[in-house]
C-alpha cells in the first residue's frame, strides 16, 4: 500500500490494514500463552508417558476411556502419535486403547485449550474438545468392530 499525500485509501486498503492489525493483535495476545503451554507440556508429557502401560490394562470397556483421557492430556503432532501408537502396541496395550489414544491425541487438546479459548471463544473451544473426546472413543470402538468384521 503506497501512501500518497492527498490520496484517500481504497476500501480494499482499509480492509487489508484492519486485517493486518487484528492479526498482529491476536499474535501478541496468543504468543505468551503459547510459550506457557509449550513449557507446561514439556514438563508434564514425559511424566505421563511413564504411566501409559499402567493405565491401559486390557479392559475393553475402560481402555478407550483411559486412552482418550491420556491422549487428551498429552500433546503432539499426528505423525509422532503413530510412532507412539506402534510402541504401545508392542508393549501389549490393546488396539482399542491405542486407537482412542491416537484419535484424541490429534483432535483433543486440553493443553492448548487456553489458546483456543482466547482465539475462538470459550463455548466453541469447549464444545469442540468435548465432541472430539467422545468421538475418539466411538471411533476406537467402531475401528475394532470393523476389524473384527473384516477378519
Steps between C-alpha positions, in 0.01 A plus 500: 500500500662817383422819683458813296409830669150603411404154369225324693557129567273258316253277682726202426799674655300585812383138535854364449645740757227412750554125445876536544450698821256243644736215409789673675284555809403131504865394478593738782225353717565136413881496506547507880230235539664279238837525673343413837310206356808362325701525823223323692478226238874443504481445877184287521520278190813301603346428841178370342686279252635291789147405606347410163558126544349505849194693383418267210411172670339315208141559614289556190255723687748718688789513250340734245403739780852500647648516150292806417587665833872434457492622141308812600750591769799419283599718213669440173483498126318213327819362341657451844185329627536220245846420633377509858197290409725235346714492813192468722378207291843334529474532879166318503258790523167411338424632153178649638693717746761596242233599246323724754835640608607583144174667403480711816875579480449684173146639546459583870742737662455582864845659503415734213154585637602845633626601155191362332271684744690826444488461123164337431290559810423294808178336380642385167827374650329300775237353268760401241723332756210317670362378169843381385560324832182292473550452126846355564346231721229423243751491214726263695212262568381516137857434382523181705151385399585562133827307530323206663236499223767503230702215652 
